Amino acid sequence: MSRTSGSERAKGHEWTGNFRYICYNFSGDHDKEKKELMAHIEEDKVYKVSLYTTPLFEDKPSIFYSSGLYHAYVVFYTETIRNEKFCWSLEKNAEGLFLQRSRNIEDVRDKIKGEERIKFPHHWQPELNINDESSLRLKELFEFIDETDQVSIKYTFNDENCKKFAKEVFDFIAKEKKWSYVRLFDF
C-alpha cells in the first residue's frame, strides 16, 4: 500500500473516478435496486434543491469554517409519478462522486456513506446556505453530469473541488437562484 502526502491528495492523486450510489432504504436485492434507480431517473421530478456546507476538519471547526475551509454538497427533493417523495444528496470529494437517496432527509443531509458527516460533539449541524424551487426532471440532471463529464474531472483542493461541483449542480437544478463562493488560493 502506498502512502500519499496531504499535498498530493490536494492535487487529486487519489481520485478514483467513481460514481457511487447509496440507498438508505435498500432492499438487499441489487438488481431490484438498480431497476428502481433507473425508474427514478426516468420518471422523477425535482421540486426543491438546497445547498449545505459542513466544516472540513473536526479540530476547531469554527476557525476553519470561517476561513472558507468547508465541504459543500447539494440536497434535492423528488416526487415520483406515484406521488412518492424522496430526498437525495449529490456531492464530490477526493474519492469520487456520491449520490444518496432516502425517504428521510436526515440520511442524506447528515450522513455520507452511512456515517455521520460531523463526528465531533457540540451543536454543529450541516448549514443550509441557499435553496430554491425546481421543475427539472431527474433524467436531465443525469444527462448534465454525463455531458459535462463530471466523473472524469479529477478532484483538486482549490479548483475542481466540492464547492465548484456543488455550485454547478445547484445552479443547474435551481429555478432562479445561483450560489457563489470564493476560491481559497491562487496557485
C-alpha positions as CSV (number, residue, x, y, z in Angstrom):
1,M,0.0,0.0,0.0
2,S,1.5,3.3,-1.0
3,R,1.1,6.5,1.1
4,T,0.1,9.8,-0.4
5,S,1.0,13.1,1.2
6,G,-1.6,15.7,2.0
7,S,-0.3,17.9,-0.8
8,E,-0.6,15.1,-3.3
9,R,-4.2,14.4,-2.1
10,A,-5.0,18.1,-2.5
11,K,-3.8,17.8,-6.1
12,G,-6.2,14.9,-6.8
13,H,-3.8,12.0,-6.8
14,E,-6.4,9.7,-5.0
15,W,-9.2,10.5,-7.4
16,T,-10.9,7.2,-8.4
17,G,-13.4,8.5,-10.8
18,N,-16.1,6.5,-9.1
19,F,-19.8,7.4,-9.1
20,R,-21.2,5.7,-6.0
21,Y,-24.9,5.3,-5.2
22,I,-26.1,4.8,-1.7
23,C,-29.7,3.9,-0.9
24,Y,-30.7,4.1,2.7
25,N,-33.9,2.2,2.2
26,F,-32.0,-0.7,0.5
27,S,-34.0,-3.9,0.0
28,G,-30.9,-6.1,-0.2
29,D,-31.6,-7.0,-3.8
30,H,-29.0,-5.3,-6.0
31,D,-30.9,-6.0,-9.3
32,K,-34.1,-4.7,-7.9
33,E,-32.3,-1.6,-6.6
34,K,-30.7,-0.9,-9.9
35,K,-34.1,-1.1,-11.7
36,E,-35.7,1.2,-9.1
37,L,-32.9,3.7,-9.6
38,M,-33.3,3.6,-13.4
39,A,-37.0,4.2,-12.9
40,H,-36.4,7.1,-10.6
41,I,-34.0,8.7,-13.2
42,E,-36.6,8.3,-16.0
43,E,-39.7,9.4,-14.1
44,D,-38.9,11.6,-11.0
45,K,-39.2,15.3,-11.0
46,V,-37.1,17.6,-8.8
47,Y,-39.3,20.1,-6.9
48,K,-36.8,21.6,-4.5
49,V,-33.0,22.0,-4.2
50,S,-30.8,23.1,-1.3
51,L,-27.0,23.6,-0.8
52,Y,-25.5,22.6,2.5
53,T,-22.0,23.1,4.0
54,T,-20.1,21.4,6.8
55,P,-16.6,22.0,8.2
56,L,-13.7,20.0,6.7
57,F,-11.9,19.5,9.9
58,E,-13.1,18.4,13.4
59,D,-10.3,20.4,15.2
60,K,-11.6,23.9,15.8
61,P,-14.3,23.7,13.2
62,S,-15.4,27.3,13.5
63,I,-12.0,28.7,12.7
64,F,-11.6,26.5,9.6
65,Y,-15.2,27.1,8.6
66,S,-14.9,30.9,8.8
67,S,-11.7,30.7,6.7
68,G,-13.6,29.1,3.9
69,L,-12.4,25.5,4.6
70,Y,-15.7,23.7,4.3
71,H,-17.4,21.0,2.4
72,A,-20.4,21.8,0.1
73,Y,-23.0,19.5,-1.3
74,V,-26.4,19.5,-2.8
75,V,-29.6,18.1,-1.4
76,F,-32.7,17.8,-3.6
77,Y,-36.2,16.5,-3.3
78,T,-38.1,14.5,-5.9
79,E,-41.6,13.2,-6.5
80,T,-42.4,10.1,-8.4
81,I,-45.3,9.6,-10.8
82,R,-47.0,7.7,-8.0
83,N,-46.6,10.8,-5.7
84,E,-43.9,9.2,-3.6
85,K,-41.3,11.7,-2.2
86,F,-37.6,11.1,-1.9
87,C,-34.6,13.1,-0.6
88,W,-31.3,12.9,-2.4
89,S,-27.8,14.3,-2.0
90,L,-25.1,14.7,-4.7
91,E,-21.5,15.6,-3.9
92,K,-17.9,15.4,-4.8
93,N,-14.9,14.6,-2.6
94,A,-11.4,13.2,-3.1
95,E,-12.8,9.7,-3.6
96,G,-15.4,10.4,-6.3
97,L,-19.0,11.4,-6.8
98,F,-21.6,10.3,-4.3
99,L,-25.4,10.1,-4.9
100,Q,-27.5,9.2,-1.9
101,R,-31.3,8.5,-1.7
102,S,-33.7,8.1,1.2
103,R,-37.2,8.9,2.3
104,N,-35.6,10.7,5.3
105,I,-33.8,14.0,4.9
106,E,-31.5,13.2,7.9
107,D,-30.0,10.2,5.9
108,V,-28.8,12.3,3.0
109,R,-28.2,15.7,4.8
110,D,-26.5,14.4,7.9
111,K,-24.7,11.3,6.6
112,I,-22.2,10.3,3.9
113,K,-21.7,6.6,3.1
114,G,-23.9,5.7,6.1
115,E,-21.8,7.5,8.6
116,E,-22.5,10.8,10.4
117,R,-20.9,13.7,8.4
118,I,-19.9,15.5,11.6
119,K,-18.4,13.2,14.2
120,F,-17.3,15.8,16.8
121,P,-19.7,16.7,19.7
122,H,-21.4,20.0,20.3
123,H,-24.1,21.7,18.4
124,W,-22.7,21.6,14.9
125,Q,-25.1,20.8,12.1
126,P,-24.9,21.0,8.3
127,E,-25.6,24.6,7.4
128,L,-28.2,25.4,4.8
129,N,-26.7,28.1,2.5
130,I,-29.4,28.5,-0.2
131,N,-32.4,26.8,-1.6
132,D,-34.8,27.2,-4.5
133,E,-37.6,25.6,-6.3
134,S,-37.1,23.4,-9.3
135,S,-39.0,21.9,-12.2
136,L,-36.2,19.7,-13.5
137,R,-36.6,16.1,-14.4
138,L,-34.1,13.8,-12.6
139,K,-33.1,12.5,-16.0
140,E,-31.9,16.0,-17.0
141,L,-29.6,16.1,-14.0
142,F,-28.0,12.8,-15.0
143,E,-27.6,14.0,-18.6
144,F,-25.9,17.1,-17.3
145,I,-23.5,15.0,-15.2
146,D,-22.8,12.9,-18.2
147,E,-22.5,15.7,-20.8
148,T,-20.1,17.7,-18.6
149,D,-18.1,14.5,-17.9
150,Q,-18.1,15.1,-14.1
151,V,-16.9,11.6,-13.3
152,S,-13.6,12.2,-15.2
153,I,-12.8,15.6,-13.7
154,K,-10.2,14.8,-11.1
155,Y,-10.7,16.4,-7.7
156,T,-8.3,19.1,-6.7
157,F,-8.3,21.0,-3.4
158,N,-8.6,24.5,-4.9
159,D,-10.2,24.2,-8.3
160,E,-12.1,21.0,-9.1
161,N,-13.5,20.6,-5.6
162,C,-16.7,20.0,-3.8
163,K,-17.6,23.7,-3.9
164,K,-17.3,24.1,-7.6
165,F,-19.2,20.8,-8.2
166,A,-22.0,21.8,-5.7
167,K,-22.3,25.2,-7.4
168,E,-22.6,23.7,-10.9
169,V,-25.2,21.2,-9.7
170,F,-27.2,23.7,-7.6
171,D,-27.2,26.3,-10.4
172,F,-28.3,23.7,-12.9
173,I,-31.2,22.4,-10.8
174,A,-32.4,25.7,-9.3
175,K,-35.2,27.5,-11.0
176,E,-33.9,31.1,-10.4
177,K,-31.2,31.3,-7.7
178,K,-27.4,30.9,-8.1
179,W,-24.8,30.1,-5.4
180,S,-21.4,31.7,-5.3
181,Y,-18.3,31.0,-3.2
182,V,-14.8,32.4,-3.0
183,R,-11.8,30.3,-4.1
184,L,-9.3,29.8,-1.3
185,F,-6.0,30.2,-3.0
186,D,-4.5,31.1,-6.3
187,F,-1.7,28.5,-7.0
